[in-house]
């Protein structure tokens, strides 16, 4: 999810056939625009939907990085260009991907065949963490083996900070020795951070790190019970390491400080390090958690509050598990996947498959209205003078308190007219409609703007751009559809054929017009040496074709 939650990138193998039925295809990479509600599928240089297994998107949605077979691909959404960071049948990318918030670096992990080096210093046979410089195309291995990282360890799942100064990742050399490390570029050092207050290594696996924008805070999950005091739940927990103080705190706790009674995994941290999201099977992190499934939670490190976010706007709990949350950089939204079918009121969730959802983070201390307007612009195109067409715009309150609408006003060309059914106050999740009609009186190209003002703290003013062109009423009679015959080839030379042998050639007849082509007759003049068959109907529709087969069977020389 992008920093402001404008864009969400995801992988999906679900599509629809021509009849509208859901079908399973190979996984492809998608980017959804939450403002325009448009979804883009990333295609390769041949115009074919590209294969993808893991994906991430940059802070402002400019870049998408995804893992494909034997490749890490960087996609520039503005230039519509794909670039291979690595691409070889001898490499094996794995784990998560990360783009630095300033969009300068990409962190990823990969293994390679014996004897194949991704970088010159990649001389081991293990999975390593690499950083790619988007500006100059250079590639650097950061999981360098020293006394800190075991020589036989595989390293993966990186998370990179602003300017690429700090890269957190996990390394494992056997199930019981999975630890969290951070590469500090300023001093060219690698440190293990999942340590007890007395400096002992975690006594159980730690994994899935996520780093704050400035690199100060690193969140991770761990089964260890020696990282903080009073860890008695015998479950995987979420921990946050402060790189400046060296201290670790636990985030998978209730607002009252009670530890979770089941596993918590897959953490993600906001840009400033204040908000932590994670999934958990625990049912004691919030009150009224009675669905007995994995849910999505957000913990505020500043206030100590924990809330659940995978809820229907009506307040009902999810009816199926949710997992793998990612929090936006500003900490206001969480994207996650879920099998639940009751998280959105409309349209109904009937695809019987996991979906991607975005929920707003709404702490009790942060009750806010949230306006959403769709679409944000509309071109009425060319409209005949004297006629009129209309377009409906929707205003919705996605927040958790009332939205006060102060003004809905139309300015610009007089050819546009506005009406709406919107009240002055929209309740949470309530929506209303604004209808605009365009009735041109001249052939001018005209514009107008709808101004909407409200008490939304982030978008108090919204402008919707309108445009349209008037067109004179046509006085010319309508043109009737006309057929156009195209015959290829127009002549055939069979060359030399031995007497009493034969050779056949095919002629194609096509209708390139926009009206039906009536075929009256197809004959051949010399029926002694030539024979002909065809599959042509009496009428060819537009763009239809048929074939005529001519056979030359000479009976004598000459």
PyMOL commands that set and color helices and strands:
alter all, ss='L'
color gray80, all
select helices_A, chain A and resi 162-164
alter helices_A, ss='H'
color red, helices_A
select strands_A, chain A and resi 7-16+22-33+39-41+54-57+63-68+71-76+81-87+91-99+105-112+128-133+139-141+154-160+166-172+178-184+189-192+206-211+217-222+237-242+248-250+264-269+275-280+295-300+306-308+322-327+333-338+355-360+371-374+377-384+389-397+403-412+416-420+425-426+431-438+445-454+461-471+485-488+503-511+517-518+530-534+539-540+545-552
alter strands_A, ss='S'
color yellow, strands_A
deselect
rebuild
show_as cartoon
